[in-house]
């Protein structure tokens, strides 16, 4: 039989753990299903931040509760309140940093797609953008295209902005247009599926191609932490899937 003090510890630990796990599951869905559908989590390097946040939320918090929960302890409520407050502060800080760097657009620019994160988009560019590119969504990132350069003046202007500020054209919503407007360029730049075997294991490429039989070509996707591949169907003018292969 457990004594009353140890029983209280286990009850407090279990309650805290269950609550933390439920919060973690909601966060898991938000971060990896909504904001970073695979393989975008790998592309932007969010996994290690989430694991660190998860460690504090699911492991450290309940363990501290187990340690301080003692039968008849006068400061028990205060101690538990401090633990919960610290846990919430750490969780809020972690989820905030993930939220502000969430991918909001997958932008095609000339020869490749690029992952565009919310904190890379300048406010002034957002204010100059037309609807629907003048807001940053909270759902899954949307495919867009950067308007082609029409003359040498535009080319120089974009180059100057990127060199001066580090803001690439793909990070400027005022330059966006629907991806469907550029299928002629996409089709021209698209590469054959067989070329994927140059930088990936043949078995991996064959497995993925078998799973996405509609795909007939691909284009590279540039990410912050790792690159990936966007599978296309040129004939049907469709984007099939972002997959975890190296361009």
For each residue, the residues with C-beta under 8 A, 3 or more apart:
1:
2: 6 7 10
3: 6 7
4: 7 8 71
5: 8 9 70 71 72
6: 2 3 9 10
7: 2 3 4 10 11
8: 4 5 11 12 69 70 71
9: 5 6 12 13 66 69 70
10: 2 6 7 13 14 66
11: 7 8 14 15
12: 8 9 15 16 65 66 69 80
13: 9 10 16 17 62 63 65 66 69
14: 10 11 17 18
15: 11 12 18 19
16: 12 13 19 20 61 62 65
17: 13 14 20 21 58 62
18: 14 15 21 22
19: 15 16 22 23
20: 16 17 23 24 57 58 61 62 87
21: 17 18 24 25 58
22: 18 19 25 26
23: 19 20 26 27 57 91
24: 20 21 27 28 54 57 58
25: 21 22 28 29
26: 22 23 29 30
27: 23 24 30 31 50 53 54 57 91 95
28: 24 25 31 32 33 50
29: 25 26 32 33 34
30: 26 27 33 34 35
31: 27 28 34 35 36 41 46 50 95 98
32: 28 29 35 36 37 38 41 50
33: 28 29 30 37
34: 29 30 31 37 138 139 140
35: 30 31 32 40 98 99 102 103 140 141
36: 31 32 40 41 44 46 102 103
37: 32 33 34 40 140 242
38: 32 41 42 242 244
39: 42 43 226 228 242 243 244
40: 35 36 37 43 44 103 115 141 223 228 242
41: 31 32 36 38 44 46 47 50
42: 38 39 45 47 223 225 226 228 244
43: 39 40 103 115 221 223 224 225 226 227 228
44: 36 40 41 101 103 115 117 223 224 225
45: 42 48 49 224 225 226
46: 31 36 41 49 50 98 101
47: 41 42 50 51
48: 45 51 52
49: 45 46 52 53 94 97 98
50: 27 28 31 32 41 46 47 53 54 94 98
51: 47 48 54 55
52: 48 49 55 56 94
53: 27 49 50 56 57 90 91 94 95 98
54: 24 27 50 51 57 58 59
55: 51 52 58 59 60
56: 52 53 59 60 61 87 90 91 94
57: 20 23 24 27 53 54 60 61 87 90 91
58: 17 20 21 24 54 55 61 62
59: 54 55 56 62 63
60: 55 56 57 63 64 87
61: 16 20 56 57 58 64 65 83 84 86 87
62: 13 16 17 20 58 59 65 66
63: 13 59 60 66 67
64: 60 61 67 68 83
65: 12 13 16 61 62 68 69 80 83
66: 9 10 12 13 62 63 69
67: 63 64
68: 64 65 73 76 79 80 83
69: 8 9 12 13 65 66 73 76 80
70: 5 8 9 73 76
71: 4 5 8
72: 5
73: 68 69 70 76 79
74:
75: 78 79
76: 68 69 70 73 79 80
77: 80 81
78: 75 81 82
79: 68 73 75 76 82 83
80: 12 65 68 69 76 77 83 84
81: 77 78 84 85
82: 78 79 85 86
83: 61 64 65 68 79 80 86 87
84: 61 80 81 87 88
85: 81 82 88 89
86: 61 82 83 89 90
87: 20 56 57 60 61 83 84 90 91
88: 84 85 91 92
89: 85 86 92 93
90: 53 56 57 86 87 93 94
91: 23 27 53 56 57 87 88 94 95
92: 88 89 95 96
93: 89 90 96 97
94: 49 50 52 53 56 90 91 97 98
95: 27 31 53 91 92 98 99
96: 92 93 99 100
97: 49 93 94 100 101
98: 31 35 46 49 50 53 94 95 101 102
99: 35 95 96 102 118
100: 96 97 118 119
101: 44 46 97 98 117 118 119
102: 35 36 98 99 117 118 138 141
103: 35 36 40 43 44 106 115 116 117 118 141
104: 116 117 118 121 136 137 141 142
105: 116 141 142 143 144 170 173 176
106: 103 113 114 115 116 141 142 143 144 221 230 242
107: 113 114 116 143 144 145 146 170 171 176
108: 112 113 114 143 144 145 146 179 182 185 186 219
109: 112 113 114 145 146 168 169 170
110: 146 148 185 189
111: 189 219 220
112: 108 109 189 219 220 221 222 247
113: 106 107 108 109 143 219 220 221 222 230
114: 106 107 108 109 168 170 221 222
115: 40 43 44 103 106 141 221 222 223 224
116: 103 104 105 106 107 120 121 141 170 171
117: 44 101 102 103 104 120 121 224
118: 99 100 101 102 103 104 121 136
119: 100 101
120: 116 117 167 171
121: 104 116 117 118 125 126 136 171 172 173
122: 125 126 165 167 171 172
123: 126 127
124: 127 128
125: 121 122 128 129 167 171 172 173 174 175
126: 121 122 123 129 133 134 135 136 173 174
127: 123 124 134
128: 124 125 173 174
129: 125 126 133 134 173 174 176
130: 133 134 174
131: 134
132: 135
133: 126 129 130 144 173 174 176
134: 126 127 129 130 131 173
135: 126 132
136: 104 118 121 126
137: 104 141 142
138: 34 102
139: 34
140: 34 35 37
141: 35 40 102 103 104 105 106 115 116 137
142: 104 105 106 137
143: 105 106 107 108 113 179 239
144: 105 106 107 108 133 176 177 178 179
145: 107 108 109 176 177 178 179 181 182
146: 107 108 109 110 169 170 172 175 176 177
147: 175 176 177
148: 110 182 185
149: 154 155 158
150: 154
151: 154 155
152: 155 156
153: 156 157
154: 149 150 151 157 158
155: 149 151 152 158 159
156: 152 153 159 160
157: 153 154 160 161
158: 149 154 155 161 162 169 175
159: 155 156 162 163
160: 156 157 163 164
161: 157 158 164 165 167 169 172
162: 158 159 165 166 167 168 169
163: 159 160
164: 160 161
165: 122 161 162
166: 162
167: 120 122 125 161 162 171 172
168: 109 114 162 171 172
169: 109 146 158 161 162 172 175
170: 105 107 109 114 116 146
171: 107 116 120 121 122 125 167 168
172: 121 122 125 146 161 167 168 169 175 176
173: 105 121 125 126 128 129 133 134 176
174: 125 126 128 129 130 133
175: 125 146 147 158 169 172
176: 105 107 129 133 144 145 146 147 172 173
177: 144 145 146 147 181 182
178: 144 145 181
179: 108 143 144 145 182 183 186 239
180: 183 237
181: 145 177 178
182: 108 145 148 177 179 185 186
183: 179 180 186 187 234 237
184: 187 188
185: 108 110 148 182 188 189
186: 108 179 182 183 189 190 219 232 234
187: 183 184 190 217 234 237
188: 184 185
189: 110 111 112 185 186 219
190: 186 187 217 218 219 232 234
191: 195 196 217 218 219
192: 195 217
193: 196 205 209 215 216 217 218
194: 197
195: 191 192 198 218
196: 191 193 199 200 205 218 229 245
197: 194 200 202 205
198: 195
199: 196 245 246 247
200: 196 197 204 205 245 246
201: 204 205
202: 197 205 206
203: 206 207
204: 200 201 207 208 245
205: 193 196 197 200 201 202 208 209 245
206: 202 203 209 210
207: 203 204 210 211
208: 204 205 211 212 231 243 245
209: 193 205 206 212 213 215
210: 206 207 213
211: 207 208
212: 208 209 215 231 240 241 243
213: 209 210
214: 233 236 238 240
215: 193 209 212 218 231 232 233 240 241
216: 193 232 233 234 235
217: 187 190 191 192 193 231 232 233 234
218: 190 191 193 195 196 215 229 230 231 232 247
219: 108 111 112 113 186 189 190 191 229 230 232
220: 111 112 113 227 228 229 230 247
221: 43 106 112 113 114 115 227 228 229 230 242 247
222: 112 113 114 115 227
223: 40 42 43 44 115 226 227 228
224: 43 44 45 115 117
225: 42 43 44 45
226: 39 42 43 45 223
227: 43 220 221 222 223 246 247
228: 39 40 42 43 220 221 223 242 243 244 245 246 247
229: 196 218 219 220 221 242 243 244 245 246 247
230: 106 113 218 219 220 221 239 241 242 243
231: 208 212 215 217 218 239 240 241 242 243
232: 186 190 215 216 217 218 219 238 239 240
233: 214 215 216 217 236 237 238 240
234: 183 186 187 190 216 217 237
235: 216
236: 214 233
237: 180 183 187 233 234
238: 214 232 233
239: 143 179 230 231 232
240: 212 214 215 231 232 233
241: 212 215 230 231
242: 37 38 39 40 106 221 228 229 230 231
243: 39 208 212 228 229 230 231
244: 38 39 42 228 229
245: 196 199 200 204 205 208 228 229
246: 199 200 227 228 229
247: 112 199 218 220 221 227 228 229
